[in-house]
Amino acid sequence: MISKIYIEGVRSLSGFEQEFGPGITVVHGPNGCGKTSILESVHLLAQGFSFRARDLKELIAWNGDEFLLRATFEDSGRTTARAIRVGRRSCDVRENGENLKSAAALFGSLPAVVMQPSDIELLRGAPDVRRRWLNEILCFRSKANASLLRRYGRVLQQRNKWLRDFKRGGGMAPLGGEELFGILTEQLIDLGAKLWAARLSLSKEISPIITGYYRKLSGGVDEITCAYKSSILKELDALDGAEFLDDAELDKVAAEPSAPYNVSGDDSGMSDDGSVDEDALRTAFSRKLRSLEIAERSFGGTLAGPHRDDLGICIGGSEMRSSGSQGQCRCAAIAMRFAAVDVASRFLSKPILLLDDIFAELDVKRRDAVASLIREKACQVIIATPQLEELPFTAEASIELRV
């Protein structure tokens, strides 16, 4: 729970200071007064990243040189003080007075979940939107997953650079030669297998949770299914029959272009005890990269791995991305956010729930269902809205902003 915040130089906000208590706090006022910037600042201090900007420098006021955020959090009797100062060429992050390497070091320790109208992109958007959502929830499960994601990203970047330089050099091995490429590939295989294992396990856990929340929000009118989509699952199927296939045949299977396999309620990629078999994933990934080596060198990038996967969400057997209505997609996006609340509550603590003007997009039935879940699931909620009368409940506190 956040108990106090100070905001200086974030977008249109300057010298904003506010205390928060448990329950629901409403921030209201006309458009452009900084309501969403307050939610963004809380999220940045809690999670270590902005839900609106890729680069933190984008938060600096147009006529400013830096911004400063300070906050105090209370969690299970423990008080945590955090401060973030970002300039045009500097970034200083502190927790309880101790310097941290970057804001990313805050990721996955004090949970916050944001809901906003643009969440419809969780259904309509490109696969990377859903991968980021999965990665965020992975970090709620374990802070080690945040480190795993950073390490995989670094190795992937280095391997892609080698392949890009190889292509630009007309087939000449760049600095470090083939030995470096082999090392990077082995590191990618090891980290990729670990990341796949974590994601497959999460997918198996979270899919029925999303389905359950969607059922509540829709009144049981529709049913949705969720499935982790990855070509690596086809390689696992090939490995299951490895005793009947030689290397040439396995390579042929691995190279076949086809729709990604998926896993939802079945046990693909799982050991007999329900855990994910990392060794099998490692072997499958190795075979896949070997089958793609010529194509990767021609393309100049890594063509297989967790960075190319997706989460498929279907209604009536069809992908919601293309066939779901606006109302169905908004309902599914909210279900996904509440699933994140469940995971955070189980592995960390009840998250701060940040709602950015979501009720205007919902009909009365869904609005009431969301309000009921908010009261049930969250211990602290901060809502930004232009109109107090749009809210389907009474708040414990309200903050009025003016332009």
C-alpha positions as CSV (number, residue, x, y, z in Angstrom):
1,M,0.0,0.0,0.0
2,I,1.3,3.5,-0.8
3,S,0.9,5.9,2.1
4,K,2.4,9.1,0.7
5,I,3.7,10.5,-2.6
6,Y,5.5,13.6,-3.8
7,I,5.6,14.5,-7.5
8,E,7.8,17.2,-9.1
9,G,8.1,17.9,-12.8
10,V,6.2,14.8,-14.1
11,R,4.3,16.0,-17.2
12,S,2.0,18.7,-16.0
13,L,2.4,18.0,-12.3
14,S,4.6,20.1,-10.1
15,G,4.8,20.1,-6.3
16,F,2.0,17.6,-5.9
17,E,2.0,15.9,-2.5
18,Q,-0.7,13.5,-1.2
19,E,-1.3,10.9,1.5
20,F,-3.3,7.8,0.8
21,G,-5.1,5.3,3.0
22,P,-6.6,1.9,2.4
23,G,-9.8,1.5,0.4
24,I,-10.8,3.6,-2.6
25,T,-9.4,7.0,-3.4
26,V,-10.8,8.9,-6.4
27,V,-8.7,11.5,-8.3
28,H,-11.1,13.6,-10.4
29,G,-11.0,16.7,-12.5
30,P,-11.1,17.9,-16.1
31,N,-9.0,16.3,-18.9
32,G,-5.4,17.5,-18.9
33,C,-5.1,18.2,-15.2
34,G,-2.7,15.3,-14.4
35,K,-5.0,12.5,-13.1
36,T,-3.3,9.8,-15.2
37,S,0.1,11.2,-14.3
38,I,-0.6,10.5,-10.7
39,L,-1.4,6.8,-11.5
40,E,1.7,6.6,-13.7
41,S,3.9,8.0,-10.9
42,V,2.5,5.5,-8.4
43,H,3.0,2.6,-10.8
44,L,6.6,3.7,-11.6
45,L,7.6,3.9,-8.0
46,A,6.0,0.5,-7.2
47,Q,6.9,-1.5,-10.4
48,G,9.9,0.3,-11.8
49,F,8.4,1.2,-15.2
50,S,5.8,3.4,-16.7
51,F,2.7,2.0,-18.3
52,R,2.6,4.9,-20.7
53,A,6.2,5.5,-21.8
54,R,9.1,3.2,-22.9
55,D,11.7,5.9,-22.0
56,L,11.4,7.6,-18.5
57,K,12.7,10.8,-20.0
58,E,9.3,11.1,-21.7
59,L,7.8,11.9,-18.2
60,I,9.8,15.1,-17.9
61,A,7.7,18.3,-18.2
62,W,8.2,19.9,-21.6
63,N,9.9,22.9,-20.1
64,G,11.8,21.0,-17.4
65,D,15.2,19.3,-17.1
66,E,14.2,16.5,-14.7
67,F,11.5,15.0,-12.6
68,L,11.5,13.8,-9.0
69,L,9.3,11.2,-7.4
70,R,9.3,10.1,-3.7
71,A,6.9,7.7,-2.0
72,T,6.4,5.7,1.2
73,F,4.9,2.2,1.0
74,E,3.5,0.1,3.8
75,D,3.5,-3.7,3.4
76,S,3.0,-6.3,6.1
77,G,4.2,-3.9,8.8
78,R,7.3,-3.0,6.8
79,T,7.9,0.6,5.6
80,T,9.8,1.2,2.3
81,A,10.9,4.6,1.1
82,R,11.6,5.0,-2.6
83,A,12.8,7.9,-4.7
84,I,13.4,8.3,-8.5
85,R,15.1,11.3,-10.1
86,V,15.4,11.3,-13.9
87,G,17.2,14.0,-15.9
88,R,17.9,14.3,-19.6
89,R,21.1,12.4,-19.1
90,S,20.8,10.9,-15.6
91,C,18.8,8.5,-13.6
92,D,19.0,8.1,-9.8
93,V,17.0,5.4,-8.0
94,R,17.0,4.9,-4.3
95,E,15.3,2.5,-1.9
96,N,15.5,3.3,1.8
97,G,18.5,5.5,1.0
98,E,20.4,2.9,-0.9
99,N,21.4,3.5,-4.6
100,L,20.0,1.0,-7.1
101,K,21.4,0.3,-10.6
102,S,18.1,1.4,-12.3
103,A,14.4,1.6,-11.9
104,A,14.2,-1.9,-13.3
105,A,15.6,-3.2,-10.0
106,L,12.3,-2.3,-8.4
107,F,10.4,-4.6,-10.7
108,G,8.3,-7.3,-9.0
109,S,8.6,-6.4,-5.3
110,L,5.8,-4.0,-4.6
111,P,2.9,-5.0,-6.9
112,A,0.6,-2.6,-8.7
113,V,-1.9,-3.5,-11.4
114,V,-3.3,-0.8,-13.8
115,M,-6.5,-1.0,-15.7
116,Q,-7.1,1.5,-18.6
117,P,-9.2,1.7,-21.8
118,S,-6.1,0.9,-23.9
119,D,-6.0,-2.6,-22.3
120,I,-8.2,-3.7,-25.2
121,E,-4.8,-4.0,-27.0
122,L,-4.2,-7.1,-24.8
123,L,-6.7,-8.7,-27.2
124,R,-6.4,-6.6,-30.3
125,G,-2.7,-5.8,-30.3
126,A,0.4,-7.5,-31.5
127,P,1.9,-10.5,-29.6
128,D,4.5,-8.4,-27.8
129,V,1.7,-6.7,-25.8
130,R,0.6,-10.1,-24.4
131,R,4.2,-11.2,-23.8
132,R,4.9,-8.0,-21.7
133,W,1.7,-8.8,-19.7
134,L,3.0,-12.4,-19.1
135,N,6.4,-11.2,-18.1
136,E,5.0,-8.7,-15.6
137,I,3.0,-11.5,-13.9
138,L,6.1,-13.8,-14.0
139,C,7.8,-11.1,-11.9
140,F,5.0,-11.2,-9.4
141,R,5.7,-14.9,-9.0
142,S,9.4,-14.5,-8.3
143,K,11.9,-11.6,-8.5
144,A,14.3,-14.2,-10.0
145,N,12.1,-14.1,-13.1
146,A,12.9,-10.4,-13.5
147,S,16.6,-11.3,-13.5
148,L,16.0,-14.1,-16.0
149,L,14.1,-11.8,-18.4
150,R,16.9,-9.2,-18.3
151,R,19.6,-11.9,-18.9
152,Y,17.6,-13.5,-21.8
153,G,17.1,-10.0,-23.3
154,R,20.8,-9.2,-23.1
155,V,22.0,-12.4,-24.7
156,L,19.3,-12.2,-27.4
157,Q,20.5,-8.6,-28.2
158,Q,24.1,-9.8,-28.4
159,R,23.2,-12.8,-30.6
160,N,21.1,-10.6,-32.9
161,K,24.0,-8.1,-33.2
162,W,26.4,-11.0,-34.2
163,L,23.9,-12.2,-36.8
164,R,23.3,-8.6,-38.1
165,D,27.0,-8.0,-38.4
166,F,27.5,-11.3,-40.1
167,K,24.9,-10.4,-42.7
168,R,26.3,-6.9,-43.2
169,G,29.8,-8.3,-43.6
170,G,28.7,-10.5,-46.5
171,G,29.1,-13.8,-44.6
172,M,32.3,-12.9,-42.7
173,A,32.2,-13.8,-39.0
174,P,32.3,-10.6,-37.0
175,L,34.5,-9.8,-34.0
176,G,34.6,-12.9,-31.7
177,G,34.1,-15.2,-34.6
178,E,32.1,-18.5,-34.6
179,E,33.3,-19.2,-31.1
180,L,31.4,-16.2,-29.7
181,F,28.3,-17.2,-31.7
182,G,28.4,-20.7,-30.2
183,I,28.7,-19.3,-26.7
184,L,25.8,-16.9,-27.2
185,T,23.7,-19.7,-28.7
186,E,24.3,-22.0,-25.8
187,Q,23.5,-19.2,-23.3
188,L,20.3,-18.4,-25.3
189,I,19.3,-22.1,-25.2
190,D,19.8,-22.3,-21.5
191,L,18.0,-19.1,-20.6
192,G,15.3,-19.7,-23.2
193,A,14.5,-23.1,-21.7
194,K,14.2,-21.6,-18.2
195,L,12.0,-18.8,-19.5
196,W,9.8,-21.2,-21.4
197,A,9.5,-23.4,-18.3
198,A,8.4,-20.4,-16.3
199,R,5.9,-19.2,-18.9
200,L,4.4,-22.6,-19.5
201,S,3.9,-23.2,-15.8
202,L,2.3,-19.7,-15.5
203,S,0.0,-20.3,-18.5
204,K,-1.2,-23.6,-17.0
205,E,-2.0,-21.8,-13.7
206,I,-3.5,-18.6,-15.0
207,S,-5.6,-19.8,-18.0
208,P,-8.5,-21.1,-15.8
209,I,-8.3,-18.0,-13.6
210,I,-8.8,-15.7,-16.7
211,T,-11.7,-17.9,-17.9
212,G,-13.3,-17.8,-14.5
213,Y,-13.2,-14.0,-14.2
214,Y,-14.5,-13.6,-17.8
215,R,-17.4,-15.8,-16.8
216,K,-18.2,-13.5,-13.8
217,L,-17.9,-10.3,-15.8
218,S,-20.0,-11.6,-18.8
219,G,-22.7,-13.1,-16.6
220,G,-21.8,-16.5,-18.0
221,V,-23.1,-15.6,-21.5
222,D,-19.8,-16.4,-23.2
223,E,-16.8,-18.7,-22.5
224,I,-13.2,-18.0,-23.5
225,T,-10.1,-20.2,-23.5
226,C,-6.5,-19.2,-23.2
227,A,-3.5,-21.0,-24.7
228,Y,0.2,-20.4,-24.7
229,K,1.3,-20.4,-28.4
230,S,4.9,-21.5,-29.3
231,S,6.6,-23.4,-32.0
232,I,8.8,-25.0,-29.3
233,L,5.8,-27.2,-28.4
234,K,6.0,-28.9,-31.8
235,E,9.7,-29.6,-31.2
236,L,8.7,-31.3,-27.9
237,D,6.2,-33.5,-29.8
238,A,9.0,-34.4,-32.2
239,L,11.3,-35.3,-29.3
240,D,8.6,-37.6,-27.9
241,G,9.1,-39.7,-31.0
242,A,12.8,-39.3,-31.2
243,E,13.4,-43.0,-31.0
244,F,11.6,-43.4,-34.4
245,L,13.3,-40.4,-36.1
246,D,16.9,-39.9,-37.1
247,D,18.6,-36.4,-37.0
248,A,17.8,-35.6,-40.6
249,E,14.1,-36.4,-40.1
250,L,13.9,-34.4,-36.8
251,D,15.5,-31.4,-38.5
252,K,12.9,-31.7,-41.3
253,V,10.1,-31.6,-38.7
254,A,11.7,-28.7,-36.8
255,A,11.9,-26.6,-40.0
256,E,8.3,-27.2,-41.1
257,P,6.4,-23.9,-41.3
258,S,3.2,-24.3,-39.4
259,A,0.9,-22.6,-36.9
260,P,2.3,-22.4,-33.4
261,Y,1.3,-25.3,-31.1
262,N,-0.4,-24.2,-27.9
263,V,-0.8,-25.3,-24.3
264,S,-3.7,-24.5,-22.0
265,G,-5.3,-27.2,-19.9
266,D,-3.3,-30.1,-21.4
267,D,0.1,-31.3,-20.3
268,S,2.3,-30.4,-23.3
269,G,5.8,-29.8,-22.2
270,M,5.1,-31.1,-18.7
271,S,6.7,-33.8,-16.7
272,D,4.7,-36.6,-15.1
273,D,4.6,-34.7,-11.8
274,G,3.1,-31.6,-13.6
275,S,6.4,-29.6,-13.6
276,V,7.9,-28.3,-16.9
277,D,10.8,-30.4,-18.2
278,E,13.6,-27.9,-18.8
279,D,15.9,-30.5,-20.3
280,A,13.4,-31.4,-23.0
281,L,12.9,-27.7,-23.7
282,R,16.6,-27.2,-23.9
283,T,17.0,-30.1,-26.4
284,A,14.1,-28.9,-28.5
285,F,15.4,-25.3,-28.6
286,S,18.8,-26.5,-29.6
287,R,17.4,-28.6,-32.5
288,K,15.2,-25.7,-33.6
289,L,18.1,-23.2,-33.7
290,R,20.2,-25.7,-35.6
291,S,17.5,-26.1,-38.2
292,L,17.3,-22.3,-38.6
293,E,21.0,-21.5,-38.7
294,I,21.2,-20.8,-42.4
295,A,17.9,-18.8,-42.3
296,E,19.1,-16.7,-39.3
297,R,22.4,-15.8,-41.0
298,S,20.5,-14.7,-44.1
299,F,17.9,-12.8,-42.1
300,G,20.3,-11.2,-39.6
301,G,18.4,-12.1,-36.4
302,T,17.2,-14.9,-34.1
303,L,14.1,-16.6,-35.5
304,A,13.0,-18.8,-32.6
305,G,12.7,-18.4,-28.9
306,P,10.4,-17.1,-26.2
307,H,10.6,-13.6,-27.7
308,R,8.4,-14.8,-30.6
309,D,5.6,-16.5,-28.6
310,D,2.1,-15.4,-28.0
311,L,-0.9,-16.0,-25.7
312,G,-3.9,-17.0,-27.7
313,I,-7.4,-16.1,-26.3
314,C,-10.3,-17.6,-28.1
315,I,-14.1,-17.3,-27.9
316,G,-16.3,-19.9,-29.6
317,G,-13.1,-21.5,-31.1
318,S,-12.0,-18.3,-32.8
319,E,-9.3,-15.8,-31.8
320,M,-10.7,-12.8,-30.0
321,R,-8.1,-10.7,-31.7
322,S,-10.0,-10.9,-34.9
323,S,-13.5,-12.1,-34.0
324,G,-14.3,-10.7,-30.5
325,S,-16.6,-7.7,-30.2
326,Q,-15.5,-4.5,-28.4
327,G,-17.4,-5.4,-25.3
328,Q,-16.1,-9.0,-25.3
329,C,-12.5,-7.8,-25.7
330,R,-12.8,-5.2,-22.9
331,C,-14.3,-7.8,-20.6
332,A,-11.5,-10.3,-21.4
333,A,-8.8,-7.6,-20.8
334,I,-10.3,-6.8,-17.4
335,A,-10.3,-10.5,-16.6
336,M,-6.6,-10.7,-17.5
337,R,-5.9,-7.8,-15.1
338,F,-7.8,-9.4,-12.3
339,A,-5.9,-12.6,-12.9
340,A,-2.7,-10.5,-12.4
341,V,-4.2,-9.3,-9.1
342,D,-4.7,-12.9,-8.0
343,V,-1.1,-13.9,-8.8
344,A,0.4,-10.9,-7.0
345,S,-1.8,-11.5,-4.0
346,R,-0.7,-15.1,-3.8
347,F,3.1,-14.6,-4.2
348,L,3.6,-11.1,-2.8
349,S,0.8,-9.1,-1.3
350,K,-2.5,-7.5,-2.5
351,P,-1.4,-5.1,-5.2
352,I,-2.3,-1.4,-5.5
353,L,-5.1,-1.3,-8.1
354,L,-4.9,1.7,-10.4
355,L,-8.0,2.4,-12.6
356,D,-7.7,5.0,-15.3
357,D,-11.2,6.0,-16.4
358,I,-12.4,2.5,-17.2
359,F,-16.0,2.7,-16.2
360,A,-17.1,5.0,-19.1
361,E,-16.4,2.2,-21.6
362,L,-18.6,-0.4,-19.8
363,D,-22.3,-1.1,-19.8
364,V,-24.1,-1.0,-16.4
365,K,-24.0,-4.8,-15.9
366,R,-20.3,-5.1,-16.5
367,R,-19.6,-1.9,-14.5
368,D,-21.4,-3.4,-11.5
369,A,-19.5,-6.7,-11.9
370,V,-16.1,-4.9,-12.0
371,A,-17.1,-2.8,-8.9
372,S,-18.0,-5.9,-7.0
373,L,-14.6,-7.6,-7.9
374,I,-12.7,-4.4,-6.9
375,R,-14.3,-4.4,-3.5
376,E,-13.5,-8.1,-3.1
377,K,-10.0,-8.3,-4.4
378,A,-8.2,-5.0,-3.6
379,C,-7.1,-3.4,-0.3
380,Q,-6.1,-0.1,-2.0
381,V,-7.6,1.4,-5.1
382,I,-6.7,4.7,-6.8
383,I,-9.2,5.7,-9.5
384,A,-8.8,8.5,-12.1
385,T,-12.0,9.8,-13.6
386,P,-13.4,13.1,-15.0
387,Q,-16.8,12.5,-13.5
388,L,-17.5,11.3,-9.9
389,E,-21.0,10.3,-10.9
390,E,-19.7,7.7,-13.3
391,L,-18.4,5.6,-10.4
392,P,-20.6,2.6,-9.3
393,F,-19.5,2.9,-5.7
394,T,-18.7,5.4,-3.0
395,A,-15.0,6.2,-2.3
396,E,-13.3,6.5,1.1
397,A,-11.5,9.7,-0.1
398,S,-11.4,12.0,-3.2
399,I,-8.8,14.3,-4.6
400,E,-9.9,17.1,-7.0
401,L,-7.4,18.4,-9.5
402,R,-7.7,21.6,-11.5
403,V,-6.0,22.6,-14.8
